[in-house]
Amino acid sequence: MTTKYVSLLALLFLLFGFAISSFWDSLHNPMKPMYIELFNETEEIIPSIEIEHGGNGLQEKIMVLQLKPNESRMLVLNHKPGMGFNIAVNYAHAEKTEICTGKNKDYWYLKETITKFGIYTTLIR
């Protein structure tokens, strides 16, 4: 066997393996996940952040605890873009800021920046 034949066979085997892996993944992951990055731009620890979303008979609530100053956390939601979701930030001094964001935005990755003035959404992709 020549090296050209072996290289071609290896490439075909690799492509076949990739196709089978992609098919297997699509069977077990019916929907692409939505990514939300939370970034604390304040100078204090945020005790808790609540994220709520729902649709098609499903309601989900996610709690993020103890987000330090200049810390970011990545969350993965089983949620379609454009349907919107709620974010409620509970500050240490008993204040609360809430927004509904992501509605009518066809983005799979959003960055939510929490400042002392409010929550700002950046559409990434």
N, C-alpha and C positions, 0 to 999 in steps of 0.2 A: 504494500500500500504506500502511496506517495503522501508526502506531508500535506499537499493540497487537498487530497481526498479526506485525510484525517481532520484537517481544519474545517472543511465544509461539513463533515459529519458532526463535529463538536458544536459548530454554530447552529445546525439544525436541531440538535438535541437541546441546546440552550433555549432556543426560540420555542420549542415544544414545551419545555418545562415552564417557561414564563407564561405561555398561553394557558396551561393547565392550572397554574397558581392563580392567575387572574380570574379564571372561571370559578375555582373553588372559593376564592375570596368574595366574589359577587353573590354566591349562593348563601354565604353566612353573614354578609353585610348588605342588606337590601337598600340601605340609604347612605349617602355620603354624610359624614358628621359636620356640624357647624362649630367653628372654633371662636371662643370669646376670650380675649385677653383682658384681665382686670389689672389696672395700674394705679397704685396709690401715690398720688402726687402731693399729698398733704404732709404735714410734719408730725402727725400723730398716728398711733396704731388704730386701725378701724376694727372694732370688735366683731362685727358681722356684716355680711352682705348677702342678701337674698335674691335669687334669680328665679323667676317663675315663667313658664311657657306651657303652651298646650295646643291641642288640636286633635281632631279625629278621635274623640273620646278619651284623650290622655291629658292629664294635668301633672306637671312635674315641678318640684321646688328644690332648688339647690342652695345649700348654705356654705358660704366661705367664711372661715373664722380667722381672726387675728392677722389681718393684712398689714404688714409693717410699712413705714414710710419708704418710698422709692422701691417697693417690692411689686413684682407683677406675678400673676398666676394665670395659667392657661386652663380653660374649661372646655369640655367637649359636650355639645348638646345634640341630642337626637331630635333635631328640629329643622324644618325647611326654612331657607332664607325667605324674607318677605312677609312672614307671618307675624313677626314682632315678638318681643318678650319684655318682661318687667324687671327692673333692677331697683332694689331698695337698699340704701346704705345706712346702717345704724351706727352713728358716731358715739363716742364714749360719753359725751355730755348730754345724752338723751335726745339729741336732734336726729332727724331722719330726712334723707333726700331720696326721692323716687322719680324714675322716668320710665316711659315705655319707648323702646327703641327698636330699630331694625325693621319697622314696617315698610313695606313696598321697596325694600332694598334687596337686590338679588346678589348679596355678597355672602360668601361662606366663611369669612374671617373678619371679625370686628374687634377693634380695640376700644375699651371703655376706660377713659382716664378720669379718675376721681380727684377733684380739686376742692379747695375750701369754698369755691363758688358754685360747684355743681358737678354733674357728670357729663362728659363730652365723648361723643362717639366718633371714631375714625374708621372709615370704610377702607379695609386693606385689599381684599380680593373677593 
